[in-house]
Amino acid sequence: MPYPPALFIPKNLLKLMTIHLFSSIQISGNKKLGPLNEDGHLWNDDTIYVNDGSILPDSPSVNPQGIIMALARINANKFLNRIKNEF
């Protein structure tokens, strides 16, 4: 027996799921509607950037990998251009 009987849970009693967190720190064009501006950094601190699934304004019904990658690339390019102009 691979598992002690106390550790065995019948399949019909299992409640398995996975959670992908989206929209926990959304990008917004309005400071009152979201903590990040459209460039992906905090409205009040332009040294903190967020570029993952939490920036999406809503939980998508399809795989969001492409849009997350696109937003991260756009925001990274904006960041690089900004710091390039500072030096």
PEDA-V618627 format. One record per residue. RES is the residue in three letters. SS is DSSP state (A for helix, B for strand, O for the rest). D_CENTER is the distance of its C-alpha to the mean C-alpha in Angstrom with 1 decimal. Layout:
((RES,SS,D_CENTER) (RES,SS,D_CENTER))
This chain:
((MET,O,42.1) (PRO,O,38.6) (TYR,O,37.3) (PRO,O,39.3) (PRO,A,39.8) (ALA,A,38.0) (LEU,A,34.7) (PHE,O,35.0) (ILE,O,33.1) (PRO,O,34.3) (LYS,A,31.8) (ASN,A,32.6) (LEU,A,31.5) (LEU,O,28.1) (LYS,O,25.0) (LEU,O,22.3) (MET,O,18.8) (THR,O,15.3) (ILE,O,12.2) (HIS,O,8.7) (LEU,O,6.7) (PHE,O,5.3) (SER,O,6.6) (SER,O,7.2) (ILE,O,7.6) (GLN,O,8.4) (ILE,B,10.2) (SER,O,13.8) (GLY,O,17.2) (ASN,O,18.7) (LYS,O,18.4) (LYS,O,19.5) (LEU,O,16.8) (GLY,O,13.6) (PRO,O,13.1) (LEU,B,11.9) (ASN,O,14.4) (GLU,O,14.2) (ASP,O,14.2) (GLY,O,10.9) (HIS,B,12.9) (LEU,B,14.1) (TRP,O,17.0) (ASN,O,19.3) (ASP,B,18.4) (ASP,B,17.9) (THR,B,17.7) (ILE,B,14.2) (TYR,B,11.4) (VAL,O,7.6) (ASN,O,6.5) (ASP,O,3.4) (GLY,A,2.0) (SER,A,2.5) (ILE,A,5.0) (LEU,O,6.5) (PRO,O,9.8) (ASP,O,10.4) (SER,O,9.9) (PRO,O,11.5) (SER,O,14.7) (VAL,O,14.5) (ASN,O,12.6) (PRO,O,9.8) (GLN,A,10.2) (GLY,A,12.5) (ILE,A,10.7) (ILE,A,7.6) (MET,A,10.5) (ALA,A,12.6) (LEU,A,10.5) (ALA,A,10.0) (ARG,A,13.7) (ILE,A,14.8) (ASN,A,13.4) (ALA,A,14.8) (ASN,A,18.0) (LYS,A,18.2) (PHE,A,17.8) (LEU,A,20.5) (ASN,A,22.7) (ARG,A,22.5) (ILE,A,23.5) (LYS,A,26.1) (ASN,A,27.7) (GLU,A,27.9) (PHE,O,30.1))
